[in-house]
Amino acid sequence: MATGKEPRFPQLTLETLNEQQRPLGEKIMKISSVGIGGPYNPLLRSPVLASRMYDLLDYLRWNSSLPARLSEFAILIQARLWRSQVEWYAHHPLALKAGLPESVAADLKANRRPAGMSPEEEAVYDFCMELTTKHEVSDAVFDRAKRLLGEQQVVDLIGISGTYVTVAMILAAAEAGVPPGKEPPFKPGEP
């Protein structure tokens, strides 16, 4: 966000939420590392959408068929493609905690194809990159993902990728940034 510019969606607090927003706001506060920040601040302007998105994110983050390492890697791929400061800030530590090698995350952040990926990480990377940048997935990439991950994990991977593109769009339109005093992951002028 530009310095001195009014936020597109002023920050909500539990105290400012109306009766439609408050129940979800309380649930968000229990699980979000950024409180009613990130995508939740703009999303709560549409309580039904926010509630459905919360349930979808709950499944994709905590209950999908993909191991957390691969799920968080897929989220980081979308964060990098969208240069989504908040997504990268929130999910980078989660990806490392889930076992994604720091070198893989560092290469991705530097906009390079990561070296040293496991076969499953390569399948996730190639699948997400083709789907997002080419809007299709080649037979070879699809077949490898299906063989290594299985059908349910491929479908969950598609859901994670698409949902986190939506989250990146919400954050971009809202001009959401990392918490005050924190360093944005992507610097101006970086590819």
Secondary structure, DSSP 8 states (H G I E B T S, - for coil): --TT---SS----GGG--TTTHHHHHHHHHH-TTSS-TTHHHHTTSHHHHHHHHHHHHIIIIISSS-HHHHHHHHHHHHHHHT-HHHHHHHHHHHHHTT--HHHHHHHHTTS--SS--HHHHHHHHHHHHHHHHSS--HHHHHHHHHHH-HHHHHHHHHHHHHHHHHHHHHHHHT--S-TTS--SS-TT--
